[in-house]
Amino acid sequence: MLKAGVIVASVAALQAGVATSALANDPYGYRNGSVLLVSPDGDLLDYVPEEGDVVISRDRMGRRVLIDRYGNLVATEVPAETYFPRQREARAPAAYDEFGAPQPVWEDDGIVTGAIPSPGAVDRQDLGEPLPGMPSGGPDMAPPADQAPARTVTPEIPVKSNLSQLEITALQVFLDREGVSPGVIDGKMGQNVNKALVAWQEITGETIDPNNAEDILERLRLSGGLAITAYTITPGDAAGPYVAAIPEDYAHKAQLPALSFTSTTEMLAEKFHMDEAYLKALNPGVDFTIPGTTIKVVDPGQTRKGEVARIVANKGLKQVFAYGADGALIAAYPASIGSTDTPSPSGTVTVERIAFDPGYTYNPKINFQQGANDKVLSIPPGPNGPVGTVWMALSKPTYGIHGTPEPSKIGRTQSHGCIRLTNWDATELAKMAKPGVTVEFID
């Protein structure tokens, strides 16, 4: 009721007109209610700031924000359809499940959280040079059916077939805590786990038997505790912001306010370095949209710290290695690196700049052909953007190290020439590196 009252007050104030306010001229939809001003506390703003009292900027998600003269956040512009949830809990007696536990009764209010623009709604630009400071990369892609897969060198580490899923999860979590990423944690053995084991042995000088579950569990205990822990979903987790779906067409991506997560489960899976399907399997029957719900997640531990002086991208291994100034290996990550059609560079380049939560410029003249798009498109930032949450531009134009909207594909697919990591691995690496760091591509 309070929020409804605030909405009425806001609309009434706008309709009355605020003659001296530039914002009240309503170029962005405040008057018709399509855009709302949301305070840092999550409530709707009950006034429109006066001209000169605020400046308009953008936050890390690409959303327009209002900042006062002291640098404080006043409000965030939010489309009305994304502020209100798709469903709300009805004010009715709770239902009960087959075990007698109370269950909320949900009522659909008819509001959707996002939409894919129709083809006619796309605003295209003429071909030209990339916008300044914007990354240019591309999505992971499977090799064509008539093309032999790229050569992959995989360490041969025998693993007995009767390891349980939880034992494999424990191994993956241990490796992740040690700075040698296994990629998404999914309770499955594979090339990414094998490669991480070899990298761990290089870092520590020790050996680990992946068949010895007792040894793995003891190492895990010493590194921070059990692999599985409890987590309570917060109101912020449930609120998002989320979008209903991520379109394939880049022109349609460009029309979205941000390429945010599409669901609570997708966001939580990335937060805890997990495969989304595995997160759901660990929590059967759970409604992840209800704040206060306690779920099972893995505990990947703290992010790796250090100062990276050199990065090696091994195309054959599909793995990236980060070394310190002393030549010691600091961290290793599975990666998708180039393809036969669009190979990665050879030799040594340098990191020129690092951007977190970057937007993306699609230019078919210098990138690749995506669908029928033949014009420059500016795509907003977000974890589901073409380059994920990080862009590390390299000295060879259009190439970079970046994140991905599809972490489960890392190390298993090809890329359009760039080095693609999971968003969390790319973020960890970017925070340890800086412009001027060398990046060496080896076969």
Disulfide bonds with the S-S distance in Angstrom:
none
